[in-house]
């Protein structure tokens, strides 16, 4: 997927020595492993993933790459608060890919998943992120609301956000809320593919992969 390849390339440009990545919606952990490699031996990552099969694969990858002590795998979904929610397994790999369920889905198709929030992860990990990647399939605003304290604290972590406009609207959510939350937290620069972007340019496409930063942070 050229768009996903470009997203990873952009992420690599922002990797820094001793970085701390919170990888929300980590799936098979490409970004987490990239952060640990390009951030050096003092880099750390917290990978949050609701899928049991993907979380299991993450643990295997951590062991094979010898980074068990620097990669913490949390089997959960990122949300506004700690608790539980019902999610739907979809996609080619089925239980390897979880999304927030529509209201009309029968309970027999759903799986109960623990939820965590960014702020509670900071307290549990004892580390403040320098980078936060959010890929939560339309539930971006909830994940951002759960990071109010962390994301409002200077220096602001660089945020790599997959803004799923179409999926959010299909679920009755307004993707503008995610951008408003970032602005309220102090983020004043938004880039797509390495160039400034704003307004409808961020809200019209089905998916936008943006980098949000504050105070002139650039690679």
HELIX and SHEET records of a PDB file:
HELIX    1   1 UNK A    2  UNK A   14  1                                  13    
HELIX    2   2 UNK A   30  UNK A   38  1                                   9    
HELIX    3   3 UNK A   52  UNK A   64  1                                  13    
HELIX    4   4 UNK A   94  UNK A   96  5                                   3    
HELIX    5   5 UNK A  107  UNK A  109  5                                   3    
HELIX    6   6 UNK A  118  UNK A  125  1                                   8    
HELIX    7   7 UNK A  140  UNK A  145  1                                   6    
HELIX    8   8 UNK A  148  UNK A  152  1                                   5    
HELIX    9   9 UNK A  165  UNK A  170  1                                   6    
HELIX   10  10 UNK A  176  UNK A  185  1                                  10    
HELIX   11  11 UNK A  200  UNK A  203  1                                   4    
SHEET    1   A 8 UNK A  71  UNK A  74  0                                        
SHEET    2   A 8 UNK A  44  UNK A  48  1                                        
SHEET    3   A 8 UNK A  20  UNK A  24  1                                        
SHEET    4   A 8 UNK A 131  UNK A 134  1                                        
SHEET    5   A 8 UNK A 158  UNK A 164  1                                        
SHEET    6   A 8 UNK A 207  UNK A 213 -1                                        
SHEET    7   A 8 UNK A 189  UNK A 192 -1                                        
SHEET    8   A 8 UNK A 195  UNK A 196 -1                                        
SHEET    1   B 4 UNK A  77  UNK A  78  0                                        
SHEET    2   B 4 UNK A 110  UNK A 116  1                                        
SHEET    3   B 4 UNK A  83  UNK A  89 -1                                        
SHEET    4   B 4 UNK A  98  UNK A 100 -1                                        
END                                                                             
